[in-house]
């Protein structure tokens, strides 16, 4: 059997074994082996490394796709221009969420109105537990524009359920908001509800205030104003 035929047969075997990293790398590794007189052990080691890197890349890509970013932002491209204050908290939050995807964490990025609408619709159709599971069990949930629009009692109850369950599971929750916590009773129909949610979000948190004068932290969950 000719070498090309042997390689084609080997590629078929690797595909059947679901080793795409090796499939993509084997031709280059074999050329390098011939050039540098690599041992069989060194060839296998390199192929194993290529498969490992390939799986890590695919895992990260899946996390990014599942997070459903409206726009991908990165820390490296963060714009420190104070004139863009209104957009910076959203950018920074998305950049941190993207970094979590790079670390192969399960991430969900969603606006508060969309989250509450999805949960409310699921509740009406008897599917709340299934739909809420995605938001409760994610390693990081980023909620954009939280506590910006007034909530009715049903929405407040759903927001409380998600935040409280994530708190109990010790999952990281990150929000962006333009309202200080003291104004949250204007959004929630029950002031106590607003207080408990704020406490759940801030008890183990980093708090970033983007006011154009610097970035402060005070200490788990993360919020950005």
Buried (B, 14 or more C-beta within 10 A) or exposed (E): EEEEEEEEEBBEEBEEEEBBBBBBBBEEBBEBBEEEEBEEEBBEEBBEBBBEEBEEEEEBEEBBEBBEBEEBBEEEEEEEEEEEEEEBBBBBBBBBBBBBBBEEBBBBBBBBBEBBEBBBEBBEEEEBEEBBEBBBBBBBBBBBBBBBEEBEEBBBBBBBBBBBBBBEEEBBBBBBBEBEBEEBBEBBBBEEBBBBBBEBBBEBBBBBBBEEEEEEEEEBBBBBB
